[in-house]
Amino acid sequence: MFIRNRYRFGAAVAATGLILTSLAVGQASAAHPGTVEKAAVTGIARTVDNSAIDGRAGRGQDAAPARTTHVLLLSVDGLHQSDLVWYIRNHPRSALAALVAGGTEYTHAKTTFPSDSFPGMVAQLTGGGPGTTGVFYDDTFNHQLLAPGTIDCSTAHPGTEVSWTEAADRSQNPITLDAGQGLTAAALKALPTNTLARTVATAPAITAAILKMTPTPQTLLDPAALPVDPATCLPVYPSQYLRVNTVFEVARSHGLRTAWSDKHAAYEILDGPSGTGIQDLFTPEINSVADAVGDDWTTDNALTQVYDGTKVAAVVNEINGFDHSGTHRVGTPAIFGMNFQTVSTAEKLPLSDGLAGGYRTDGTPGPLLRRALDFVDAQVGIFRAAIRHQGMAGNTTIILSAKHGQAPIDGSALRRVDDGKIIDGLNAAWAAHHPGAAALVTFSVDDDGMLLWLSERSAAALSFARNFLLDHTVPANRITDPKGTYSTTVRASGLTRVYTGAAADTLVRAKAGDPHAPDLIGIAQPGVVYTGGVKKIAEHGGNSAADRDVALVVSGSAVTHHAVNSTAVQTTSIAPTILALLGLNPRALQAVRIEHTRVLPGL
């Protein structure tokens, strides 16, 4: 049994200085994993529609003239629409205020469910939700694939964890910022012996060093850590797992340059099924060792800002017409961008750098989150200044949104529940009724929702799991409780609803029996966060308003005037909007055709 429950957080610091300036291992394919068509992967990728990937559907009857030359996409993870409104009201002269003033603000935008980073980013760049893309979380289970390292695929039992996290990196024990590339700069080599203060103080040197990271991080994924396709007996790379194409692939088919920056090498999933969508992919590892006590870049908000600063520097280099390293002049990409983690960690951490995390009792950002928002605002200002400096203000559009929100906002509603004990109880109850049977729960991902994959998928087993969870009262830890103290209880395992089997598939628009999809989906009660500790006061992944209500702004050359649009939209609409702004056909995206995803209204 696997139980996956993440502890990824972070805290705040001054803005990082502006920087202006074949994988054949084991049984891996002899060809580069990112250059071969993935349609042969049984049960993983649907038959590849070459007309979608090579753009033959590109500039057609549904394509309008280009309204911009460059689209810069910024995902500020955790950024609620309410956070943006509060910040602009209190900082009317800020860069974020200027961005909104020059664009269209969508006040009722929602991210997809489950509201995790991985499906959230994939949705923005494919136009599809998890049931279409096959991506439900960054760490899941697949009923059809084989375990990493499988050699004899003819006798191996199907079913394995699929981890698109730091666990797939070449570097382990310790995990390094370069994910195992082996960069030797002193600033990077010193990280495991640094104090936290020393790491923050050497941020410019760390940034300069990590910018030398490869633009093809699929080479930093360990084939021995990847699930195995039973049909080919070869490792499955993240881009092979994705079932539909991406905006990057469509752009490349028209000769346009692409780049992206994100937090794990496994974000090579955004390359799409062709494996070649992103020409310059920069992925410093966020869950790597940042100091001598073993902190990663999420466990203190100051460290998170240092980490985000490395990606800001990469994007500035790209605005200036270079690759992410700032050494090769290649031209500014047509589609590029990054994700920020600083706001997300400031919402999760109870305390960092002497500042309280999360929100005040009136629902406004607390001191740590305010500092995090100031940091993001400063970086947006840097981007806007660089764009103006390059004379690109008249042909660049910025889209600002978030992969996910964070819940709860009201700290008094927080109920921390030990999901490990719930799963143990469920498995024990199953064993009591089925002596000798395998543990019922094979894999679990529980943040502020519950996703379970079961060893038996019969109607009887699904009903057993559902009834157990809904009949189970569990102890809960409040925001003021120390670790190990449970001053209250929650009914129904902290859940409001439980979907199983076909109902679960329908909820996430998956095909019946999809081997990627969870067998059971639990919707958490407001305020419930599944954790056995007290290191976080909020999480994401669930279906609450605070999980899914995110900011969404389109600003720049493609927008003629400020507008507020109250239409209910999803972040899946970002993908077809990017193509439409560039004068490409949104229907070149397979997910757009499957889900009938529309371009954002009013542009």
Stockholm file with secondary structure:
# STOCKHOLM 1.0

chainA/1-603         MFIRNRYRFGAAVAATGLILTSLAVGQASAAHPGTVEKAAVTGIARTVDNSAIDGRAGRGQDAAPARTTHVLLLSVDGLHQSDLVWYIRNHPRSALAALVAGGTEYTHAKTTFPSDSFPGMVAQLTGGGPGTTGVFYDDTFNHQLLAPGTIDCSTAHPGTEVSWTEAADRSQNPITLDAGQGLTAAALKALPTNTLARTVATAPAITAAILKMTPTPQTLLDPAALPVDPATCLPVYPSQYLRVNTVFEVARSHGLRTAWSDKHAAYEILDGPSGTGIQDLFTPEINSVADAVGDDWTTDNALTQVYDGTKVAAVVNEINGFDHSGTHRVGTPAIFGMNFQTVSTAEKLPLSDGLAGGYRTDGTPGPLLRRALDFVDAQVGIFRAAIRHQGMAGNTTIILSAKHGQAPIDGSALRRVDDGKIIDGLNAAWAAHHPGAAALVTFSVDDDGMLLWLSERSAAALSFARNFLLDHTVPANRITDPKGTYSTTVRASGLTRVYTGAAADTLVRAKAGDPHAPDLIGIAQPGVVYTGGVKKIAEHGGNSAADRDVALVVSGSAVTHHAVNSTAVQTTSIAPTILALLGLNPRALQAVRIEHTRVLPGL
#=GR chainA/1-603 SS CEEECCCCCCCCCSCCCCCCCCCCCTTCCSSCTTTSCCTTSTTTSCCCCHHHHTTTTSSSTTCCCCSCSEEEEEEETTCCHHHHHHHHHHCTTSHHHHHHHTEEEEEEEECCSSBCHHHHHHHHHHSCCHHHHSCCCSEEEESSSBCTTCCCTTTCCCCEEEECSGGGBSCCSSCCTTTTCCCCCHHHHTGGGCCHHHHHHTHHHHHHHHTTSCSCGGGGBCGGGSCBCTTTCSBCCHHHHCCSCCHHHHHHHTTCCBEEECSSGGGGGGGCTTSCSCSEEECCCTTSCCSTTCCCTTSSHHHHHHHHHHHHHHHHHHHTTBCTTSSSBCCCCSEEEEEECHHHHHHHCSEETTEECSBCTTSSBCHHHHHHHHHHHHHHHHHHHHHHHTTCTTSEEEEEECSCCCBCSSGGGCEEECHHHHHHHHHHHHHHHSTTCCCSEEEEEESSEEEEEESCCSHHHHHHHHHHHHTCCEEEBCTTCCTTCCCEEESGGGEEEEEEHHHHHHHTTCCTTCTTSCSEEEEECTTEEECSSSSCSCBCBSCSHHHHEECCEEEETTCCSCEEEEEEEEGGGHHHHHHHHTTCCGGGSHHHHHHTCCCCTTC
#=GC SS_cons         CEEECCCCCCCCCSCCCCCCCCCCCTTCCSSCTTTSCCTTSTTTSCCCCHHHHTTTTSSSTTCCCCSCSEEEEEEETTCCHHHHHHHHHHCTTSHHHHHHHTEEEEEEEECCSSBCHHHHHHHHHHSCCHHHHSCCCSEEEESSSBCTTCCCTTTCCCCEEEECSGGGBSCCSSCCTTTTCCCCCHHHHTGGGCCHHHHHHTHHHHHHHHTTSCSCGGGGBCGGGSCBCTTTCSBCCHHHHCCSCCHHHHHHHTTCCBEEECSSGGGGGGGCTTSCSCSEEECCCTTSCCSTTCCCTTSSHHHHHHHHHHHHHHHHHHHTTBCTTSSSBCCCCSEEEEEECHHHHHHHCSEETTEECSBCTTSSBCHHHHHHHHHHHHHHHHHHHHHHHTTCTTSEEEEEECSCCCBCSSGGGCEEECHHHHHHHHHHHHHHHSTTCCCSEEEEEESSEEEEEESCCSHHHHHHHHHHHHTCCEEEBCTTCCTTCCCEEESGGGEEEEEEHHHHHHHTTCCTTCTTSCSEEEEECTTEEECSSSSCSCBCBSCSHHHHEECCEEEETTCCSCEEEEEEEEGGGHHHHHHHHTTCCGGGSHHHHHHTCCCCTTC
//
